[in-house]
Amino acid sequence: MRYGFVAKHQPIWPVGAMCRSLKVSRSGFYEWLRRPPSARAIENARLLSLIRLFFAQSRNTYGSPRIWRDLHDAGERVSEQRVARLMRSVKLQGRARRRRLPLDAGERPEQASASNLLERNFVAGDVLPEFRSGSKVE
């Protein structure tokens, strides 16, 4: 982390001054610069290229679970957390699904309503005479 800061700001400030202020050795910084990338970094770069490919194929909609499933189907052995971390590192984020109300087709077909098994005839206007006034007649 500190060596990365020194490398990033090398054109602006002297390396020796930055190493002294960050309390790291200058020789350690130059060794870090010449060190080849680790196997993990190489593997992450390879996985990231596959992640970008699958992300582009999904029209930038898939999140890490679906990208992980695509990688798994392609034969890659990688955890979902690693895929999520790599996607976060390059700011790839799937789009959330839009929530829509169910479409109403209007009238329902006859088959959609339940059949009248008891053969009861209910009509809204049928009110018993004793309940019409709101009080029970005796």
Secondary structure as the mmCIF struct_conf table of DSSP 4:
data_model
#
loop_
_struct_conf.conf_type_id
_struct_conf.id
_struct_conf.beg_label_comp_id
_struct_conf.beg_label_asym_id
_struct_conf.beg_label_seq_id
_struct_conf.end_label_comp_id
_struct_conf.end_label_asym_id
_struct_conf.end_label_seq_id
HELX_RH_AL_P HELX_RH_AL_P1 ARG A 2 LYS A 8
TURN_TY1_P TURN_TY1_P1 HIS A 9 ILE A 12
BEND BEND1 TRP A 13 TRP A 13
HELX_RH_AL_P HELX_RH_AL_P2 VAL A 15 LEU A 22
TURN_TY1_P TURN_TY1_P2 LYS A 23 LYS A 23
HELX_RH_AL_P HELX_RH_AL_P3 ARG A 26 ARG A 34
BEND BEND2 ARG A 35 ARG A 35
HELX_LH_PP_P HELX_LH_PP_P1 PRO A 36 SER A 38
HELX_RH_AL_P HELX_RH_AL_P4 ALA A 39 GLN A 57
TURN_TY1_P TURN_TY1_P3 SER A 58 ASN A 60
HELX_RH_AL_P HELX_RH_AL_P5 SER A 64 ASP A 73
TURN_TY1_P TURN_TY1_P4 ALA A 74 GLY A 75
HELX_RH_AL_P HELX_RH_AL_P6 GLU A 80 SER A 89
TURN_TY1_P TURN_TY1_P5 VAL A 90 LYS A 91
HELX_LH_PP_P HELX_LH_PP_P2 GLY A 94 ARG A 99
HELX_LH_PP_P HELX_LH_PP_P3 LEU A 101 ASP A 104
BEND BEND3 GLY A 106 GLU A 107
HELX_LH_PP_P HELX_LH_PP_P4 ARG A 108 PRO A 109
HELX_RH_3T_P HELX_RH_3T_P1 GLU A 110 ALA A 112
BEND BEND4 SER A 113 SER A 113
HELX_LH_PP_P HELX_LH_PP_P5 ALA A 114 SER A 115
TURN_TY1_P TURN_TY1_P6 LEU A 117 LEU A 118
TURN_TY1_P TURN_TY1_P7 ALA A 124 GLY A 125
HELX_RH_3T_P HELX_RH_3T_P2 PRO A 129 PHE A 131
BEND BEND5 ARG A 132 SER A 135
#
